[in-house]
Amino acid sequence: MNNLSRAILMALGAFGFVASAQAGTYVVTANGQSFDNKLAHKVEAAGGVITARLPQIGVVIVEVPDSDKDFERRASRIPGIRSAVADFEMQFELPEPQYSMAAHFANPPNSGDDDFWFDFQWGHAAIDAAGAWNQGYRGAGATVAVLDSGVYCAHADISPNLNAALSKSFVAGEGYCNTSGSTHGTHTMGTIGAADNATGPIGVAPEAELIAVKVLSASSGSGSFAGIIQGIVYAADAGADVINMSLGVRGGLPVNGKGANGVAELVNATKRAAQYARKQNALIVASAGNDGRDLDHDSGVEICDADGCYRANLRSFPSELPGVLSISATAPIGWALDFNTNLDRLASYSNYGKSAIAFGGPGGDFSYPGNEACTIKGITVPCWAFDMVLSTTRTGFVGWSAGTSMAAPHVSGVAALVIGKHGGEMAPSAVEGILRASADQTGKAGNDITVGKGRVNASKAVAID
């Protein structure tokens, strides 16, 4: 890969909330978790056109004319309807590259592997990915759906494991394959399952099957609740064993004030989708967020549904939905100068909290003091760049990014290794149990404020029967 191009990215993987409705689109939720034909006909009689029906969770997505300002009131009064809420748009942050340049297993940085870029993936060393591979487990038999901004399908490290027939877009006017715009989804997908094919980086589970589920626009960076809800249900029905959601709301969703009640209803509909996925044996892994917040002391909102009440912390969505694994980010400082440095520091931006974090995973950081250059294997970049996570980006590129968006796919990859070892489909509770039992206690034993049950360890995880 002498001509491989590469970019250094600082993609922190978060949304900025836009407090305005998506014109003409409504999420309509039934009282119960079903939506029969009779109820659907009543919604349409109220003036809505159902564009997506999710009877699995009692939700439909409805379009109405922009001139119709009264649909929400009419639909909400239908017996059997819990709520009709205008969909909210969120703006995904897609920073440009900082700059670009032309161009027997062991862990980095001295693996000797023929995938040149593998030796820059210190995150694999932190979780001992090579130790799992040496035991014969590489993710074969596991399927991971990546809900993100699409993927550069032609990337040589992505295409061998991508299931094109199952991949799908829920962004109007955009296919799941990107040829320009956001590289975020390609970066997260590469960390999970980039092929071991002697060309670039290697995923934690390099033989796992990958499904791209596009819920964020690669061009505008926007994403809606309706798209995310549909994407979760679709991934579950498509047979995903793991659903990776490296996305979140920067600063959190509104807890009170104008629009807060509607947002709570949209959160609850998303919760239904997540619970449905779990019942379909899909483990959901999500980034904890990059606000540096102590989530133990953030405010929550009590939301009651047919299955009881729960407290939703709208400061970290969707990672704190019931049944979703929330992943904090760890990172070294000055790895390029000392390969034996601590890889398990809590990243400077990562959210944390005993009540919120399930596990920690390598997410990278950019807090190294100084801007001098370092050289590894003939590649010279600022020393702080090597502390970030290297993965696939656009076709023919690799790049460094940092964020809990990068931590979550490391955990999804380990989950895929575990599921693959056990022959495919597993109950999410069983996978979680193995991740807990095998995690390294890099913080306080039990339930640490920074990494929850610990930083995941791939080699130890696949050693558990």
C-alpha positions as CSV (number, residue, x, y, z in Angstrom):
1,M,0.0,0.0,0.0
2,N,2.7,2.5,-0.9
3,N,0.2,4.9,-2.4
4,L,-2.3,4.7,0.4
5,S,-3.7,8.1,1.3
6,R,-4.4,8.8,4.9
7,A,-6.1,11.5,6.9
8,I,-6.0,12.5,10.6
9,L,-9.5,13.1,11.9
10,M,-10.8,14.4,15.1
11,A,-14.3,13.0,14.9
12,L,-15.8,13.2,18.4
13,G,-19.0,11.5,17.3
14,A,-21.8,13.5,18.9
15,F,-25.0,15.2,17.9
16,G,-25.9,18.8,18.5
17,F,-29.6,19.1,19.3
18,V,-31.7,21.2,17.0
19,A,-34.9,22.2,18.8
20,S,-37.1,22.2,15.7
21,A,-39.4,19.6,14.3
22,Q,-38.8,17.8,11.1
23,A,-41.5,19.3,8.9
24,G,-44.3,16.9,8.1
25,T,-42.9,13.8,9.9
26,Y,-44.5,12.4,13.0
27,V,-43.8,9.5,15.3
28,V,-47.1,8.0,16.4
29,T,-47.0,5.6,19.3
30,A,-49.8,3.2,20.4
31,N,-50.7,2.6,24.0
32,G,-49.6,-1.0,23.7
33,Q,-46.7,-2.5,21.8
34,S,-48.7,-3.4,18.7
35,F,-50.3,-1.5,15.9
36,D,-53.1,-3.3,14.1
37,N,-54.8,-2.4,10.8
38,K,-57.8,-0.8,12.5
39,L,-55.6,1.6,14.5
40,A,-53.5,2.4,11.4
41,H,-56.7,3.2,9.4
42,K,-57.7,5.7,12.1
43,V,-54.4,7.4,12.0
44,E,-54.7,7.8,8.2
45,A,-58.3,9.0,8.6
46,A,-56.9,11.8,10.8
47,G,-54.9,13.0,7.8
48,G,-51.6,11.2,8.0
49,V,-49.9,9.0,5.4
50,I,-48.1,6.0,7.1
51,T,-44.7,5.7,5.5
52,A,-43.3,3.1,7.9
53,R,-45.2,0.7,10.2
54,L,-43.5,-1.0,13.1
55,P,-46.1,-3.2,14.7
56,Q,-43.3,-4.9,16.6
57,I,-43.1,-1.9,18.9
58,G,-46.4,-0.2,18.4
59,V,-45.1,2.7,16.4
60,V,-45.8,4.2,12.9
61,I,-44.0,6.9,11.1
62,V,-46.4,9.4,9.4
63,E,-46.1,12.1,6.9
64,V,-48.6,15.0,6.8
65,P,-48.8,18.1,4.6
66,D,-46.7,21.0,5.9
67,S,-49.9,23.1,5.9
68,D,-51.6,20.7,8.4
69,K,-50.9,22.2,11.8
70,D,-53.5,20.2,13.7
71,F,-52.6,16.6,13.0
72,E,-50.9,16.1,16.3
73,R,-54.0,17.1,18.2
74,R,-56.3,14.9,16.1
75,A,-54.1,11.9,16.2
76,S,-53.5,12.1,20.0
77,R,-57.2,11.9,20.6
78,I,-57.6,8.6,18.8
79,P,-58.5,5.8,21.3
80,G,-55.5,3.5,21.6
81,I,-52.9,6.2,20.7
82,R,-50.5,7.2,23.3
83,S,-48.9,10.1,21.5
84,A,-48.3,11.7,18.1
85,V,-45.1,13.8,18.2
86,A,-43.4,15.8,15.5
87,D,-40.1,14.2,14.7
88,F,-37.0,16.1,15.8
89,E,-33.9,16.6,13.8
90,M,-30.4,16.4,15.3
91,Q,-27.3,17.7,13.7
92,F,-24.3,15.3,13.5
93,E,-20.9,16.9,13.9
94,L,-18.6,15.9,11.0
95,P,-15.3,17.7,11.3
96,E,-12.9,17.9,8.4
97,P,-9.5,16.3,8.5
98,Q,-6.9,18.2,10.3
99,Y,-4.6,17.6,7.4
100,S,-3.8,14.9,4.9
101,M,-0.7,13.1,3.5
102,A,-0.2,10.8,0.5
103,A,-0.3,7.1,1.0
104,H,1.8,-15.8,14.1
105,F,-0.2,-12.8,15.7
106,A,1.2,-10.3,18.1
107,N,-0.2,-7.1,19.3
108,P,0.9,-3.6,18.2
109,P,3.4,-2.0,17.8
110,N,5.6,-4.8,16.8
111,S,3.2,-7.4,15.4
112,G,5.1,-8.1,12.2
113,D,1.6,-8.4,10.5
114,D,1.4,-7.8,6.8
115,D,-1.4,-5.3,7.3
116,F,0.9,-2.3,7.6
117,W,-1.5,-0.1,9.6
118,F,-2.2,-2.7,12.3
119,D,0.8,-1.7,14.3
120,F,-0.7,1.7,14.8
121,Q,-3.8,0.2,16.5
122,W,-2.8,0.4,20.1
123,G,-6.5,-0.1,21.1
124,H,-6.1,-3.8,19.9
125,A,-3.2,-4.2,22.3
126,A,-5.2,-2.7,25.1
127,I,-8.0,-5.3,24.8
128,D,-5.6,-8.1,23.7
129,A,-7.3,-8.8,20.4
130,A,-4.4,-10.9,19.2
131,G,-4.8,-13.1,22.2
132,A,-8.3,-13.9,21.1
133,W,-7.2,-14.6,17.5
134,N,-4.5,-16.9,18.8
135,Q,-7.2,-19.0,20.4
136,G,-8.9,-19.3,17.0
137,Y,-11.7,-16.8,17.4
138,R,-12.0,-14.0,14.8
139,G,-15.7,-13.2,14.7
140,A,-16.9,-15.7,12.1
141,G,-20.6,-16.6,12.7
142,A,-21.4,-13.2,14.3
143,T,-23.3,-10.3,12.6
144,V,-22.8,-6.7,13.6
145,A,-25.1,-3.9,12.4
146,V,-23.5,-0.4,12.4
147,L,-26.1,2.4,12.8
148,D,-24.2,5.4,11.5
149,S,-23.6,7.7,8.6
150,G,-23.3,5.0,6.0
151,V,-20.1,3.4,4.8
152,Y,-17.6,3.7,1.9
153,C,-18.5,0.3,0.4
154,A,-15.6,0.2,-2.0
155,H,-13.0,0.4,0.9
156,A,-10.7,-2.7,0.5
157,D,-10.9,-3.4,4.2
158,I,-14.7,-3.1,4.4
159,S,-16.0,-4.8,1.3
160,P,-15.0,-8.4,2.1
161,N,-17.2,-8.5,5.2
162,L,-20.0,-6.2,4.2
163,N,-23.4,-7.8,3.6
164,A,-24.7,-5.6,0.8
165,A,-28.0,-7.4,0.5
166,L,-28.9,-6.6,4.1
167,S,-27.5,-3.1,4.3
168,K,-30.1,-0.3,4.1
169,S,-30.5,3.5,4.4
170,F,-33.1,5.3,6.4
171,V,-32.0,8.7,5.2
172,A,-34.2,10.1,2.4
173,G,-32.3,10.5,-0.9
174,E,-29.1,8.8,0.3
175,G,-28.0,5.2,-0.2
176,Y,-26.0,3.4,2.5
177,C,-22.9,3.5,0.3
178,N,-21.0,6.7,0.5
179,T,-18.8,8.2,-2.2
180,S,-18.3,11.6,-0.4
181,G,-19.1,13.2,2.9
182,S,-19.0,11.6,6.4
183,T,-16.4,8.9,7.1
184,H,-17.6,8.4,10.6
185,G,-19.6,5.1,9.9
186,T,-16.6,3.7,7.9
187,H,-14.3,4.4,10.8
188,T,-16.5,2.7,13.4
189,M,-17.2,-0.2,11.1
190,G,-13.5,-0.7,10.4
191,T,-12.7,-0.9,14.1
192,I,-15.3,-3.6,14.5
193,G,-14.6,-5.8,11.4
194,A,-12.0,-4.5,8.9
195,A,-10.8,-7.6,7.1
196,D,-7.4,-9.1,7.7
197,N,-6.3,-8.9,4.1
198,A,-2.8,-7.5,4.0
199,T,-3.9,-4.0,3.0
200,G,-4.8,-1.7,6.0
201,P,-6.1,-1.8,9.6
202,I,-7.6,-4.9,11.1
203,G,-10.9,-5.0,12.9
204,V,-11.3,-6.5,16.4
205,A,-13.5,-9.2,14.8
206,P,-12.0,-9.4,11.3
207,E,-14.3,-12.2,10.1
208,A,-17.6,-10.9,11.4
209,E,-20.4,-10.1,9.0
210,L,-21.1,-6.4,8.8
211,I,-24.4,-4.6,8.0
212,A,-24.5,-0.9,7.3
213,V,-27.7,0.8,8.5
214,K,-27.6,4.4,7.6
215,V,-29.5,6.7,10.0
216,L,-27.3,9.8,9.6
217,S,-26.9,11.8,6.4
218,A,-23.4,11.7,5.0
219,S,-23.8,15.1,3.4
220,S,-25.8,17.3,5.8
221,G,-24.9,15.4,9.0
222,S,-28.5,15.3,10.2
223,G,-30.4,12.4,11.7
224,S,-33.9,12.0,13.1
225,F,-35.5,9.9,15.8
226,A,-37.7,8.3,13.1
227,G,-34.6,7.1,11.2
228,I,-32.9,5.7,14.4
229,I,-36.0,3.9,15.6
230,Q,-36.5,2.3,12.2
231,G,-32.8,1.4,12.0
232,I,-32.8,-0.4,15.3
233,V,-35.9,-2.4,14.5
234,Y,-34.6,-3.2,11.0
235,A,-31.2,-4.3,12.3
236,A,-32.9,-6.6,14.8
237,D,-35.1,-8.2,12.2
238,A,-32.1,-8.5,9.8
239,G,-30.5,-10.9,12.3
240,A,-27.9,-8.6,13.9
241,D,-26.2,-10.2,16.9
242,V,-24.7,-6.8,17.9
243,I,-25.9,-3.3,17.1
244,N,-23.3,-0.6,17.3
245,M,-24.6,3.0,17.8
246,S,-21.6,5.4,17.9
247,L,-23.9,8.4,18.2
248,G,-25.3,10.6,20.8
249,V,-26.6,14.1,21.7
250,R,-23.9,16.6,22.6
251,G,-25.0,18.4,25.7
252,G,-28.1,16.2,26.1
253,L,-31.7,16.4,25.1
254,P,-34.0,19.0,26.8
255,V,-35.2,17.8,30.2
256,N,-37.8,20.6,30.6
257,G,-39.1,23.6,28.8
258,K,-40.6,23.9,25.3
259,G,-40.6,20.6,23.5
260,A,-39.4,18.4,26.4
261,N,-42.6,16.4,26.6
262,G,-42.4,15.6,22.9
263,V,-38.8,14.6,23.2
264,A,-39.6,12.3,26.1
265,E,-42.2,10.5,23.9
266,L,-39.6,10.1,21.1
267,V,-37.1,8.7,23.7
268,N,-39.7,6.3,24.8
269,A,-40.4,5.1,21.3
270,T,-36.6,4.6,20.8
271,K,-36.6,2.6,24.1
272,R,-39.3,0.3,22.7
273,A,-37.1,-0.3,19.7
274,A,-34.1,-1.1,21.8
275,Q,-36.1,-3.5,24.0
276,Y,-37.4,-5.2,20.9
277,A,-33.9,-5.6,19.5
278,R,-32.8,-7.2,22.8
279,K,-35.7,-9.7,22.6
280,Q,-34.5,-10.6,19.2
281,N,-31.1,-11.4,20.8
282,A,-29.3,-8.3,19.5
283,L,-26.9,-6.7,22.0
284,I,-26.9,-2.9,21.6
285,V,-23.6,-1.1,22.3
286,A,-23.6,2.8,22.3
287,S,-21.1,5.6,22.9
288,A,-21.4,7.3,26.3
289,G,-20.9,10.8,24.9
290,N,-18.1,13.3,24.9
291,D,-19.2,16.1,27.2
292,G,-16.9,15.1,30.1
293,R,-20.0,14.9,32.3
294,D,-20.6,13.0,35.6
295,L,-23.8,11.3,34.5
296,D,-24.5,10.2,38.1
297,H,-25.5,13.8,38.8
298,D,-27.4,14.7,35.6
299,S,-31.1,15.1,35.7
300,G,-33.5,12.5,34.5
301,V,-37.1,12.3,33.4
302,E,-39.5,9.6,34.6
303,I,-41.2,8.0,31.6
304,C,-44.0,5.4,32.1
305,D,-45.1,2.9,29.5
306,A,-47.2,-0.2,29.5
307,D,-44.3,-2.2,30.9
308,G,-43.8,0.1,33.8
309,C,-41.8,3.3,34.6
310,Y,-38.1,4.1,34.1
311,R,-36.0,7.2,34.6
312,A,-34.4,8.3,31.3
313,N,-31.3,10.4,31.7
314,L,-31.7,12.6,28.7
315,R,-28.2,13.9,29.0
316,S,-26.8,10.7,27.5
317,F,-29.0,9.4,24.7
318,P,-29.3,6.7,23.4
319,S,-26.6,5.1,25.6
320,E,-28.6,5.3,28.8
321,L,-31.7,3.6,27.4
322,P,-32.7,0.5,29.4
323,G,-30.7,-2.5,28.1
324,V,-28.2,-0.5,26.1
325,L,-24.5,-0.9,27.0
326,S,-23.0,2.6,27.5
327,I,-19.2,2.7,26.7
328,S,-16.7,5.2,28.1
329,A,-13.4,6.0,26.3
330,T,-9.9,5.2,27.5
331,A,-6.6,6.4,26.0
332,P,-2.9,6.8,26.4
333,I,-1.0,10.0,26.5
334,G,2.3,9.9,24.5
335,W,2.0,6.3,23.2
336,A,4.3,7.2,20.3
337,L,7.1,8.0,22.8
338,D,6.5,5.0,25.1
339,F,4.6,2.0,23.8
340,N,4.4,0.7,27.4
341,T,2.6,3.7,28.7
342,N,-0.8,3.4,30.4
343,L,-3.5,2.7,27.7
344,D,-6.3,2.9,30.2
345,R,-6.6,6.5,31.3
346,L,-10.1,7.9,31.1
347,A,-10.1,10.1,28.0
348,S,-10.3,13.8,28.7
349,Y,-13.7,14.3,27.0
350,S,-15.4,11.0,28.1
351,N,-18.6,11.0,30.0
352,Y,-18.5,8.8,33.2
353,G,-20.6,7.7,36.1
354,K,-21.4,4.5,38.1
355,S,-25.0,4.7,37.2
356,A,-24.4,5.0,33.5
357,I,-21.2,3.3,32.2
358,A,-21.3,-0.5,31.5
359,F,-17.7,-0.9,30.2
360,G,-14.7,1.1,29.0
361,G,-13.1,0.7,25.6
362,P,-10.2,2.4,23.7
363,G,-11.4,5.7,22.3
364,G,-8.3,7.7,22.0
365,D,-7.4,11.3,23.1
366,F,-5.8,14.5,21.9
367,S,-4.6,15.9,25.2
368,Y,-0.9,15.2,24.7
369,P,0.9,18.5,25.6
370,G,2.8,19.7,22.6
371,N,2.7,19.6,18.9
372,E,6.1,18.0,18.0
373,A,6.2,15.3,15.4
374,C,6.8,11.6,16.1
375,T,7.7,8.8,13.6
376,I,6.6,5.2,13.7
377,K,7.4,2.8,10.9
378,G,8.2,5.7,8.6
379,I,5.0,7.6,9.3
380,T,5.5,11.1,10.8
381,V,2.6,12.9,12.3
382,P,2.1,15.0,15.5
383,C,2.7,12.8,18.6
384,W,-0.8,13.5,19.9
385,A,-2.3,12.0,16.7
386,F,-0.9,8.5,17.6
387,D,-2.9,8.6,20.8
388,M,-6.1,8.5,18.8
389,V,-7.8,5.5,17.2
390,L,-6.7,4.5,13.7
391,S,-9.2,2.9,11.4
392,T,-10.7,3.0,7.9
393,T,-12.1,6.3,6.5
394,R,-13.0,7.0,2.8
395,T,-11.9,4.6,0.1
396,G,-8.2,4.3,0.0
397,F,-7.7,6.2,3.3
398,V,-7.1,5.5,6.9
399,G,-7.4,8.0,9.7
400,W,-7.1,8.8,13.3
401,S,-10.2,9.8,15.3
402,A,-11.0,10.2,19.0
403,G,-14.2,9.8,20.9
404,T,-16.6,7.5,22.7
405,S,-17.6,6.8,19.1
406,M,-14.3,4.9,18.8
407,A,-14.6,3.2,22.1
408,A,-18.0,1.5,21.4
409,P,-16.9,-0.4,18.3
410,H,-14.0,-2.0,20.3
411,V,-16.6,-3.4,22.7
412,S,-18.9,-4.4,19.8
413,G,-16.0,-6.2,18.2
414,V,-15.2,-8.2,21.4
415,A,-18.9,-9.0,21.7
416,A,-18.8,-10.4,18.1
417,L,-15.8,-12.5,19.0
418,V,-17.7,-14.0,22.0
419,I,-20.8,-14.6,19.9
420,G,-18.8,-16.2,17.1
421,K,-17.1,-18.5,19.5
422,H,-20.5,-19.8,20.7
423,G,-21.8,-20.5,17.3
424,G,-23.8,-17.4,16.5
425,E,-26.9,-16.1,18.2
426,M,-26.7,-15.6,22.0
427,A,-28.9,-14.0,24.6
428,P,-27.6,-10.5,25.2
429,S,-27.5,-11.2,29.0
430,A,-25.2,-14.1,28.4
431,V,-22.8,-11.9,26.3
432,E,-22.9,-9.2,28.9
433,G,-22.1,-11.8,31.6
434,I,-19.0,-12.9,29.7
435,L,-17.9,-9.4,29.1
436,R,-18.2,-8.6,32.8
437,A,-16.4,-11.7,33.9
438,S,-13.5,-11.1,31.6
439,A,-13.1,-7.3,31.8
440,D,-9.9,-5.9,33.2
441,Q,-10.4,-4.0,36.4
442,T,-8.5,-0.9,35.3
443,G,-10.5,1.2,37.9
444,K,-12.1,0.2,41.2
445,A,-13.3,-3.3,41.4
446,G,-17.0,-3.9,41.0
447,N,-18.5,-0.9,39.4
448,D,-16.0,1.9,38.6
449,I,-17.1,5.4,38.0
450,T,-15.0,5.6,34.8
451,V,-15.2,2.2,33.2
452,G,-18.1,0.5,34.8
453,K,-17.4,-3.3,35.1
454,G,-14.0,-2.7,33.5
455,R,-12.2,-2.3,30.2
456,V,-13.1,-5.2,27.9
457,N,-10.5,-7.9,27.3
458,A,-11.0,-10.0,24.1
459,S,-8.6,-12.8,25.0
460,K,-10.1,-13.4,28.4
461,A,-13.6,-13.1,27.0
462,V,-13.2,-15.9,24.4
463,A,-11.5,-18.1,27.0
464,I,-14.8,-18.3,29.0
465,D,-17.1,-21.2,28.0
